[in-house]
Every structure is written in C-alpha cells, then in structure tokens.
Amino acid sequence: MWLNGFNDNLPGFPKVQCHMVDCPINSTYLGDGFPGTPLDETKPIQGPYGTGMSGPLFGKCPVTSQSSFHQHDDAALTRALTLKKLNGFAVGHGWYFWNFKTEFATKWSFLDLFRQGAFPKNVSHYHSDDGVETACRKEDSGDFACHAKRGVEEFELKSGLAFACNYPEIDCSDIKKRFHTLEEQCDWAFDQYWHLNREKGATCDFGGAGHLLNVTISTPKELPSHTQTSKKVKPSHLLASVAKWSFATIMGVVALALVAVGAAIFGVVRWRQHRMRRQYSPIGGRL
C-alpha cells in the first residue's frame, strides 16, 4: 500500500479490506543485506504509522482485494477493468502505467497480467477483436443507473440530495409528495443529475452516498395522485335504473289521470247541486 504513503490512508478509508498474502521473506530485488531483510515474521506492523493499517504484519502483506465487488470471476473482472483503462488512455492525454513486475501484487504487475490474458497481445496497436474500442460503450452511452447507496447515514443522503436538487434543471419542489422514502428521493435526483452532467465530467458519488449500478433497476415509483375517477356503471345496473324510472313515470301519469277523473266527477256533482237549488223557491214567494 505504498501508493497511499507509509501505512497511511484518508480518514474512513480504505472501506474495502485488503486481501492478505504471504510476504516474500527474502527480497527478490533489493539484494542481500538490505535493511529490513529478511522479513521477521514475528513482528507486528512497523512505523511510521498513519491513520490506516495497510502494512506488513506477522509475515502477511496486503494486496488488492479479490472479492470487493463480489465478483465470481476475478480474472474476467480484471481484464474488463484493464480494457476500460486502455480505452480511456486512448481518448485521454498521456498514459498511466503498471509496474512492469512486482513481487506478489499480481494486479499491479504488467507481466503477470499479460500472462493471464488481461492485456491485448499488442498494447500499442489494438485489433477490433481485442475489445478495447468497445470496452466503454455502456459508459459512453450512459447506460447505467445512478442510485443512492443503502446503509449510509441519513445526513449523507440529505447532503447529496441537496446538492443534486440545487441544479437548476432539476425540480425537487414536490419530491416528498412524489416518493415515499429518502432513498427513493435520492435515487431519482441522483440519476437525473448524473445523466444531465455526466458528459461534463460529473460522477455518481455525491459525497459517498451514490453509486452506479450495472443492472436494470426500475425507476422509483411516484405516489399515485389523489384525483378521483368516476365509477363505471355496469350495463345491468343501467337497465335496472331505466326500468325503475320508467315504472315511476307510468305510476305518476296514472295517479294524475285518477286525480283528473276525480276532479271531473266532483265538478259534475257540484253543478247538479247548484242547479237543483235554483229550482227551489221559498214559500213566502208564492203568496
């Protein structure tokens, strides 16, 4: 871990535990009599000390983890990453380099990686079937999902969400009404921000709260709106309603007819009564 300094790492890192292998007791390149050789397997980690534990201890030396990405085939993953680096170098400026040879860290050794087939046969002249030109096709097309990590602290998610929502083209005004949880809110905002800015060099990190996922993940589902939809009336119910109203209408007409007949009969009776009264004359009038 000498690239990070002498047994040193940034606070909180490394978040991936190194893989430990047997250290070479006698150095293969320092020569006999070099200070610190041969290695004493009985000693713990030696100073100078930093903030991390990444040096030799009790005969074990740290190397790059072989399971940090839960990979089933570490050799295939190593080749894929190597081709992606070569692709990036081809369109970038300058070259990073691998150590030509190492004592035990295979992933830093050009010769070991070349023997394992991680590199093309000619690293300065690629063929179309080497896979270098197409190694970053998914990255170039943005065919990934930028989502929030699960298990991180709430303040990390809120900080990342605030950063993403501060971008003018992302409207988070009603995000709490549209998504249930903070993680789903971050999933949507992170993904929006990364796809809008990835070609400008933006990463899906958000202070350690986000990561790119190479799997098909459904977009967070928005909460359903509260608009009420009209219920559909079944045909049978509709026919029953029509029959009911038709029957009521007929009964109403019959009732009105009966009332009219009754009124007519009452009028005739009253008229006959008045007529008979006109024919009546008092006794006094006859004298």
C-alpha positions as CSV (number, residue, x, y, z in Angstrom):
1,M,0.0,0.0,0.0
2,W,3.0,2.3,-0.5
3,L,1.0,4.4,-3.0
4,N,-1.1,5.7,-0.1
5,G,2.0,6.6,1.9
6,F,3.6,4.7,4.7
7,N,0.8,2.7,6.3
8,D,-1.4,5.7,5.8
9,N,-4.9,6.3,4.4
10,L,-7.5,9.0,4.4
11,P,-9.8,9.1,7.4
12,G,-12.5,6.5,6.9
13,F,-10.6,4.6,4.2
14,P,-10.0,2.0,3.0
15,K,-13.6,0.9,3.0
16,V,-12.5,-2.3,1.3
17,Q,-10.4,-4.7,3.4
18,C,-7.2,-5.7,1.6
19,H,-6.5,-9.3,0.8
20,M,-3.6,-10.6,2.8
21,V,-0.9,-12.9,1.3
22,D,2.4,-14.3,2.5
23,C,5.1,-11.7,2.2
24,P,8.4,-12.7,0.5
25,I,10.8,-13.4,3.3
26,N,13.8,-12.6,1.2
27,S,13.5,-9.7,-1.2
28,T,13.8,-10.7,-4.8
29,Y,15.1,-7.3,-6.0
30,L,16.6,-5.4,-3.0
31,G,19.7,-7.6,-2.7
32,D,21.3,-9.3,0.3
33,G,21.9,-7.3,3.4
34,F,19.2,-4.6,2.6
35,P,17.9,-3.1,5.9
36,G,14.7,-4.9,7.0
37,T,15.5,-8.1,5.1
38,P,15.0,-10.9,5.6
39,L,11.5,-10.2,6.9
40,D,10.8,-11.0,10.5
41,E,7.5,-12.9,10.6
42,T,7.1,-12.5,14.3
43,K,6.9,-8.7,14.2
44,P,3.6,-6.7,14.0
45,I,3.2,-3.7,11.7
46,Q,6.0,-1.3,11.9
47,G,6.0,2.5,11.8
48,P,5.9,5.2,10.7
49,Y,2.1,5.0,11.4
50,G,-0.7,6.8,9.7
51,T,-4.4,6.6,10.0
52,G,-4.8,3.1,8.5
53,M,-3.5,-0.4,8.8
54,S,-2.0,-1.3,5.4
55,G,1.5,-2.6,6.0
56,P,3.1,-6.0,6.5
57,L,2.4,-7.7,9.8
58,F,3.4,-11.1,11.1
59,G,4.6,-12.2,7.7
60,K,1.4,-11.1,5.8
61,C,1.3,-8.4,3.2
62,P,-1.8,-6.6,1.9
63,V,-2.7,-6.7,-1.8
64,T,-5.8,-5.7,-3.8
65,S,-8.9,-7.4,-2.7
66,Q,-10.2,-10.2,-4.9
67,S,-13.8,-10.0,-3.6
68,S,-14.5,-6.3,-3.1
69,F,-17.1,-6.3,-5.9
70,H,-18.5,-9.8,-5.0
71,Q,-17.1,-11.0,-8.3
72,H,-17.4,-14.6,-9.2
73,D,-14.5,-14.5,-11.8
74,D,-11.8,-12.1,-10.6
75,A,-9.7,-12.7,-13.8
76,A,-12.6,-11.7,-16.0
77,L,-13.2,-8.6,-13.9
78,T,-9.5,-7.7,-14.0
79,R,-9.5,-8.0,-17.8
80,A,-12.6,-5.9,-18.2
81,L,-11.1,-3.1,-16.0
82,T,-7.8,-3.3,-17.9
83,L,-9.5,-2.9,-21.2
84,K,-11.5,0.1,-19.9
85,K,-8.3,1.7,-18.7
86,L,-6.7,1.2,-22.1
87,N,-9.8,2.7,-23.8
88,G,-9.7,5.7,-21.5
89,F,-6.0,6.2,-22.2
90,A,-6.6,6.1,-26.0
91,V,-9.0,9.1,-25.9
92,G,-7.3,10.9,-23.0
93,H,-4.0,12.6,-22.5
94,G,-1.0,10.6,-21.5
95,W,-0.7,7.1,-20.0
96,Y,-1.0,5.6,-16.6
97,F,1.3,2.7,-16.1
98,W,1.5,-0.6,-14.4
99,N,4.6,-1.8,-12.6
100,F,6.5,-4.0,-15.0
101,K,7.0,-6.6,-12.4
102,T,6.0,-7.0,-8.7
103,E,6.9,-9.5,-6.0
104,F,3.4,-10.6,-5.1
105,A,0.8,-7.9,-6.1
106,T,-0.4,-9.5,-9.4
107,K,-2.9,-6.8,-10.3
108,W,0.0,-4.2,-10.3
109,S,2.3,-6.4,-12.4
110,F,2.2,-6.0,-16.1
111,L,4.0,-9.3,-16.8
112,D,1.6,-11.3,-14.6
113,L,-1.5,-9.6,-16.1
114,F,-0.2,-10.2,-19.6
115,R,0.3,-13.9,-18.9
116,Q,-3.2,-14.1,-17.6
117,G,-4.6,-12.6,-20.7
118,A,-5.7,-9.3,-19.2
119,F,-3.9,-7.3,-21.9
120,P,-4.1,-7.5,-25.6
121,K,-1.2,-9.1,-27.3
122,N,-0.1,-5.7,-28.6
123,V,-0.9,-2.9,-26.2
124,S,0.2,-0.2,-28.7
125,H,-1.8,-1.5,-31.7
126,Y,-5.3,-2.9,-30.9
127,H,-7.3,-5.1,-33.1
128,S,-11.1,-4.9,-33.4
129,D,-11.5,-8.2,-31.7
130,D,-9.3,-7.2,-28.7
131,G,-12.3,-5.4,-27.1
132,V,-10.6,-2.2,-26.3
133,E,-12.6,0.0,-28.6
134,T,-15.9,-1.3,-27.2
135,A,-14.8,-1.6,-23.6
136,C,-16.5,1.6,-22.5
137,R,-19.5,1.6,-24.8
138,K,-22.0,1.4,-21.9
139,E,-20.2,4.2,-20.0
140,D,-20.2,6.4,-23.2
141,S,-23.9,5.9,-23.7
142,G,-24.8,6.4,-20.0
143,D,-26.4,3.0,-19.8
144,F,-26.3,2.9,-16.0
145,A,-28.4,3.9,-13.1
146,C,-27.1,6.3,-10.6
147,H,-28.8,5.4,-7.3
148,A,-28.3,6.1,-3.6
149,K,-26.4,3.6,-1.6
150,R,-28.3,1.7,1.0
151,G,-26.9,1.6,4.6
152,V,-25.3,5.0,4.5
153,E,-26.0,7.7,7.1
154,E,-29.1,9.8,6.7
155,F,-27.1,13.1,6.7
156,E,-25.0,11.8,3.8
157,L,-28.2,11.1,1.8
158,K,-29.6,14.5,2.6
159,S,-26.4,16.3,1.7
160,G,-26.3,14.5,-1.7
161,L,-29.9,15.2,-2.3
162,A,-29.5,18.9,-1.5
163,F,-26.5,19.0,-4.0
164,A,-28.5,17.4,-6.8
165,C,-31.6,19.4,-6.2
166,N,-29.6,22.6,-6.3
167,Y,-29.0,22.1,-10.0
168,P,-31.4,24.5,-11.9
169,E,-32.7,21.8,-14.3
170,I,-33.9,19.5,-11.6
171,D,-37.2,20.4,-9.9
172,C,-37.4,18.9,-6.4
173,S,-40.2,21.2,-5.2
174,D,-42.7,18.3,-4.7
175,I,-40.2,15.4,-4.4
176,K,-41.5,14.5,-1.0
177,K,-45.0,14.2,-2.4
178,R,-43.9,12.0,-5.3
179,F,-41.7,9.5,-3.5
180,H,-42.1,7.6,-0.2
181,T,-38.6,7.4,1.3
182,L,-35.5,9.4,1.4
183,E,-33.6,6.7,-0.6
184,E,-36.2,6.8,-3.4
185,Q,-36.0,10.6,-3.5
186,C,-32.2,10.3,-3.8
187,D,-32.5,7.6,-6.4
188,W,-34.5,9.9,-8.7
189,A,-32.4,13.1,-8.0
190,F,-29.0,11.4,-8.3
191,D,-30.0,9.7,-11.6
192,Q,-31.3,12.9,-13.0
193,Y,-28.2,14.9,-12.1
194,W,-25.8,12.3,-13.3
195,H,-27.4,11.8,-16.7
196,L,-27.6,15.6,-17.2
197,N,-24.0,16.2,-16.3
198,R,-22.0,13.0,-17.0
199,E,-20.7,14.3,-20.3
200,K,-19.3,17.3,-18.4
201,G,-17.3,15.0,-16.1
202,A,-19.8,14.6,-13.3
203,T,-19.6,11.5,-11.2
204,C,-22.2,9.4,-9.3
205,D,-20.6,9.9,-6.0
206,F,-22.5,12.6,-4.0
207,G,-20.1,12.5,-1.1
208,G,-20.1,8.7,-0.9
209,A,-23.9,8.5,-0.9
210,G,-24.3,7.4,-4.6
211,H,-23.0,4.7,-6.9
212,L,-23.5,3.5,-10.5
213,L,-25.4,0.2,-11.0
214,N,-24.9,-2.0,-13.9
215,V,-28.2,-3.7,-13.6
216,T,-31.7,-2.9,-14.8
217,I,-33.5,-1.2,-11.9
218,S,-36.9,0.2,-12.1
219,T,-37.3,3.9,-11.6
220,P,-38.7,4.9,-8.2
221,K,-42.5,4.8,-8.5
222,E,-44.2,8.1,-7.8
223,L,-47.0,8.2,-5.4
224,P,-50.5,8.0,-7.0
225,S,-52.4,11.2,-7.5
226,H,-55.5,11.9,-5.4
227,T,-57.8,12.6,-8.3
228,Q,-61.0,10.7,-8.1
229,T,-62.1,8.7,-11.1
230,S,-65.7,8.2,-11.9
231,K,-67.0,4.7,-11.4
232,K,-68.1,2.8,-14.4
233,V,-71.8,1.7,-14.5
234,K,-72.4,-1.8,-15.4
235,P,-75.0,-2.4,-18.2
236,S,-77.2,-4.5,-15.9
237,H,-77.3,-1.6,-13.3
238,L,-78.1,0.8,-16.1
239,L,-81.0,-1.2,-17.4
240,A,-82.4,-1.6,-13.8
241,S,-82.2,2.1,-13.3
242,V,-84.1,2.8,-16.6
243,A,-86.8,0.3,-15.7
244,K,-87.2,1.8,-12.3
245,W,-87.6,5.3,-13.6
246,S,-90.0,4.2,-16.3
247,F,-92.2,2.4,-13.8
248,A,-92.2,5.5,-11.6
249,T,-93.2,7.7,-14.6
250,I,-96.1,5.4,-15.6
251,M,-97.4,5.4,-12.0
252,G,-97.2,9.1,-11.9
253,V,-99.2,9.5,-15.0
254,V,-101.9,7.1,-13.8
255,A,-102.1,9.0,-10.5
256,L,-102.6,12.3,-12.4
257,A,-105.3,10.7,-14.5
258,L,-107.1,9.4,-11.4
259,V,-106.9,12.9,-9.9
260,A,-108.3,14.4,-13.1
261,V,-111.2,12.0,-13.2
262,G,-112.0,12.5,-9.5
263,A,-111.9,16.3,-10.1
264,A,-114.3,16.0,-13.0
265,I,-116.8,13.8,-11.1
266,F,-116.7,16.3,-8.2
267,G,-117.4,19.2,-10.6
268,V,-120.4,17.4,-12.1
269,V,-121.9,16.7,-8.6
270,R,-121.5,20.3,-7.5
271,W,-123.0,21.6,-10.7
272,R,-126.2,19.4,-10.2
273,Q,-126.5,20.6,-6.6
274,H,-126.4,24.3,-7.8
275,R,-129.0,23.6,-10.5
276,M,-131.4,22.0,-8.0
277,R,-131.1,24.9,-5.7
278,R,-132.0,27.3,-8.5
279,Q,-135.3,25.4,-8.9
280,Y,-136.2,25.8,-5.2
281,S,-138.4,28.7,-4.3
282,P,-139.3,29.8,-0.8
283,I,-142.9,29.5,0.5
284,G,-143.1,33.2,1.1
285,G,-142.5,34.0,-2.5
286,R,-145.6,32.0,-3.6
287,L,-148.1,34.0,-1.6
